Amino acid sequence: MREVPASFPGHELVSAGLADLADGRETEASLLVSMAAPRLRALGFAVPSGGVDHPSYRLYELIAEREGGTHSRYNALVGRIVSFARAAEHAASC
């Protein structure tokens, strides 16, 4: 399976999320990777199965438990994973 390129935006979140999922930890990164799992798998990344149902809802709840500005933080995280996936798709098409 494919390694996470350090040159892609959001690589640190994806790397952390993959490790957290493999270890069964529920973190912002693992929930974010769970949300994007179908797209990431289609791009050749080994995304461990497991996690929670509806990771997008749980991510929002987790952010709300820890800090204010929940909506902004959630959107920023989603934007990072989308940027990562777009960079991976672009690299795959070259």
VENSULSUL-V147901 format. One line per field, one symbol per residue. phi: phi as a letter, one per 30 degrees, with the letter a starting at -180 (. if undefined). psi: psi as a letter, one per 40 degrees, with the letter a starting at -180 (. if undefined). burial: # if it has 24 or more other ideal C-beta (glycine too) atoms within 12 Angstrom, else .. Layout:
phi = ???
psi = ???
burial = ???
This chain:
phi = .ddddddddiedddedddddddciccbedddddddceedddddjddcddjjcdhdddddddddddcadiedddedddddddddddddddddddd
psi = iiihheeiheddddddddddddefhhiddddddddeddddddeehghiiaaiigddddddddddddiafddddddddddddddddddddddde.
burial = ...#...#.##.######.##.....###########..#..#.#.#...#...##..##.##..........#..##.###.##.##......
